[in-house]
């Protein structure tokens, strides 16, 4: 028995778009979207780097805020 594989956010968006009532030209263009694993990994890496950068900025602001209160 294989474990269930959850859809990524990109796959959920593409599926929702496919399920919508769209003109035939748009639908055929969406059927051709199958991003390779390398693209998915690259997007995940960019998102992770952005999230880490934002978290570091928040920590620095907190440290600077407590240091200026003294």
C-alpha positions in Angstrom: 0.0 0.0 0.0 1.4 3.4 -1.0 1.2 6.4 1.2 -1.1 9.2 0.1 0.6 12.0 -1.8 -0.8 15.4 -1.1 -1.1 18.0 -3.8 1.2 21.0 -3.8 -0.3 24.5 -3.8 0.6 24.8 -7.5 -1.1 21.6 -8.3 -4.2 22.7 -6.3 -4.4 26.0 -8.2 -4.0 24.3 -11.6 -6.7 21.7 -10.7 -9.1 24.4 -9.5 -8.5 26.3 -12.8 -9.0 23.1 -14.8 -12.3 22.4 -13.0 -13.6 25.9 -13.7 -15.7 26.6 -16.8 -13.1 28.0 -19.2 -13.0 28.6 -23.0 -11.6 25.6 -24.9 -8.4 27.5 -25.9 -7.5 28.3 -22.3 -8.4 24.8 -21.2 -6.1 23.2 -23.8 -3.2 25.5 -22.7 -3.7 24.5 -19.1 -3.6 20.8 -19.9 0.0 21.3 -21.1 1.2 22.5 -17.7 3.3 19.9 -16.0 6.2 21.6 -14.2 9.3 19.3 -13.8 10.5 18.4 -10.3 13.5 20.7 -10.7 11.2 23.7 -11.1 9.1 22.7 -8.1 12.3 22.3 -6.0 13.6 25.6 -7.2 10.4 27.4 -6.3 10.4 25.7 -2.9 14.0 26.8 -2.3 13.1 30.5 -3.2 10.1 30.4 -0.9 12.2 28.9 1.9 15.0 31.5 1.5 12.4 34.3 1.5 10.8 33.0 4.6 14.1 32.6 6.4 15.1 36.1 5.5 11.9 37.5 6.8 12.3 35.6 10.0 15.8 36.9 10.5 14.6 40.5 9.9 11.9 40.1 12.6 14.5 38.8 15.1 16.8 41.7 14.3 14.1 44.2 14.7 13.1 42.7 18.1 16.7 42.8 19.3 17.2 46.4 18.1 13.9 47.4 19.8 14.9 45.9 23.2 18.5 47.4 22.9 17.1 50.9 22.3 14.8 50.7 25.3 17.7 50.6 27.8 
